[in-house]
């Protein structure tokens, strides 16, 4: 990760204190405890339905095609969502400056987010035993709907700004807290 990724976004007299990026590869979250069984049930039923209909020689054509979208959704929920999330995270970059938190997402879901340190929303820290973790700038996503409901399926597309699975999350959190308390320069 290079702090040069943010040079075009820096204001006058703004300095990068920390920069990083999320973990690479397939990432499992706490929500997967419920999402994996649900996706297996969905996909299994969709495959059962489609195979049962296709095994009937006189089944109406509409019935043969009816299950295809459900099978595709099942495949996405079972495996595709992990690869989509991993691919999106390859384009994520994070930085903390003496004034702001910066998050840049490139690719087809490109987005740039800037949060002023003096007006940060609620900041939540979750940490794993290996020192990696997530800093979330805002309330946690609800698993049961709301505007963040897709976030549980793909954390990288969560509309709430966050540093997803970064190394040394506690140290970064402390740097963030220190920068937020320091007077603006």
C-alpha positions in Angstrom: 0.0 0.0 0.0 1.4 3.3 -1.0 0.3 6.7 0.5 0.6 8.1 -3.1 -2.8 6.5 -3.8 -4.3 9.5 -1.9 -2.0 12.4 -3.0 -4.7 13.8 -5.4 -7.2 13.9 -2.5 -5.1 15.7 0.1 -5.9 19.2 1.1 -3.3 21.9 1.7 -1.2 21.1 4.8 -2.8 17.7 5.1 -0.4 14.8 5.9 -1.0 11.0 5.9 -0.5 9.5 9.3 -1.3 5.9 8.3 -2.3 4.0 5.1 -3.3 0.5 4.5 -5.6 -2.0 2.8 -7.8 -4.9 3.8 -6.9 -8.5 4.0 -6.8 -10.3 0.7 -8.6 -13.5 -0.3 -11.7 -15.1 0.9 -12.9 -13.6 4.2 -15.4 -15.2 6.6 -17.3 -13.0 9.0 -19.4 -13.8 12.1 -22.6 -13.5 10.0 -21.5 -16.5 8.0 -22.5 -18.7 10.9 -26.1 -18.1 9.7 -25.5 -17.2 6.1 -23.7 -20.3 5.0 -26.5 -22.7 6.2 -29.1 -20.4 4.7 -27.3 -20.3 1.3 -26.8 -24.1 1.3 -30.6 -24.6 2.0 -31.5 -22.1 -0.7 -29.1 -23.6 -3.3 -30.0 -27.2 -2.3 -33.7 -26.6 -2.7 -33.2 -24.7 -6.0 -31.1 -27.6 -7.4 -33.7 -30.1 -6.1 -36.5 -28.2 -7.8 -34.7 -27.8 -11.1 -33.6 -31.4 -11.3 -37.1 -32.6 -10.4 -38.7 -30.5 -13.1 -36.0 -31.4 -15.7 -36.5 -35.1 -15.0 -40.2 -34.9 -16.0 -40.4 -35.2 -19.8 -43.8 -33.5 -20.0 -43.0 -30.6 -17.7 -44.1 -27.2 -19.1 -41.2 -25.2 -20.6 -41.9 -22.3 -18.2 -41.3 -24.6 -15.3 -38.0 -25.8 -16.7 -36.8 -22.2 -16.9 -38.5 -21.0 -13.7 -35.8 -22.5 -11.4 -32.8 -21.3 -13.3 -32.6 -17.9 -11.6 -33.0 -19.5 -8.2 -30.1 -21.9 -8.9 -28.0 -19.0 -10.1 -28.8 -17.0 -6.9 -28.0 -20.1 -4.8 -24.6 -20.5 -6.5 -23.9 -16.8 -5.8 -24.9 -17.1 -2.2 -22.9 -20.3 -1.7 -19.6 -19.3 -3.4 -19.9 -16.3 -5.6 -20.3 -13.7 -2.9 -17.0 -14.7 -1.3 -15.2 -14.1 -4.6 -17.0 -10.9 -5.4 -16.1 -9.5 -1.9 -12.4 -10.6 -2.3 -12.2 -9.0 -5.7 -13.7 -5.7 -4.5 -11.3 -5.6 -1.5 -8.3 -5.7 -3.9 -9.3 -2.2 -4.9 -9.8 -0.8 -1.4 -7.3 1.6 0.1 -7.4 3.4 3.5 -5.7 6.3 5.0 -5.8 8.5 8.1 -4.5 12.0 7.8 -4.1 14.7 10.4 -7.6 15.9 9.3 -9.6 13.1 7.8 -10.2 9.4 7.3 -10.0 8.5 3.6 -11.4 5.4 1.9 -10.9 4.7 -1.8 -12.6 1.9 -3.7 -11.7 1.4 -7.3 -13.2 -0.8 -10.1 -16.8 -1.0 -11.2 -18.0 -0.1 -7.7 -15.7 2.9 -7.4 -16.3 5.3 -4.5 -14.3 7.8 -2.5 -15.2 8.5 1.1 -13.8 11.3 3.3 -14.7 11.7 7.0 -13.5 14.7 9.0 -11.8 13.7 12.2 -13.6 16.4 14.2 -17.0 15.0 13.1 -16.5 11.2 13.2 -19.6 9.2 13.8 -19.6 6.3 16.4 -16.4 4.3 15.8 -16.5 0.6 16.5 -13.5 -1.7 16.7 -13.5 -5.5 16.3 -10.3 -7.5 16.7 -9.3 -11.1 16.1 -6.7 -13.0 18.0 -4.1 -12.5 15.2 -4.3 -8.7 15.5 -6.4 -8.2 12.4 -9.7 -6.5 12.7 -12.2 -3.9 11.4 -12.8 -0.3 12.4 -16.3 0.8 11.5 -17.3 4.4 11.3 -21.0 4.3 12.1 -23.5 1.8 13.5 -23.2 -1.9 12.9 -25.2 -3.4 10.1 -28.4 -5.2 11.0 -28.6 -8.8 9.9 -32.4 -8.5 9.6 -32.9 -5.8 6.9 -32.6 -2.1 6.7 -30.4 -0.1 4.3 -27.3 -2.2 5.1 -28.9 -5.6 4.6 -26.7 -6.5 1.7 -23.6 -5.6 3.7 -23.7 -9.0 5.5 -23.3 -10.8 2.2 -20.5 -8.6 0.9 -18.7 -6.5 3.6 -16.7 -4.6 0.9 -20.0 -3.1 -0.5 -21.3 -2.0 2.9 -22.3 1.6 2.7 -21.1 2.3 6.2 -17.4 3.4 5.9 -15.0 1.0 7.5 -11.4 -0.3 7.5 -12.1 -4.1 6.8 -9.7 -6.6 8.3 -6.6 -4.5 8.6 -3.4 -5.5 10.2 -2.6 -4.2 13.7 -6.1 -2.9 14.1 -5.6 -1.8 17.7 -2.5 0.3 16.8 -4.4 1.9 13.9 -7.4 2.6 16.2 -5.1 4.3 18.7 -3.5 6.4 15.9 -7.0 7.4 14.8 -8.0 8.4 18.4 -4.8 10.4 18.8 -5.3 12.2 15.5 -9.0 12.9 16.3 -7.9 14.5 19.7 -5.0 16.5 18.2 -5.8 20.1 17.2 -6.1 20.6 13.4 -3.1 22.0 11.8 
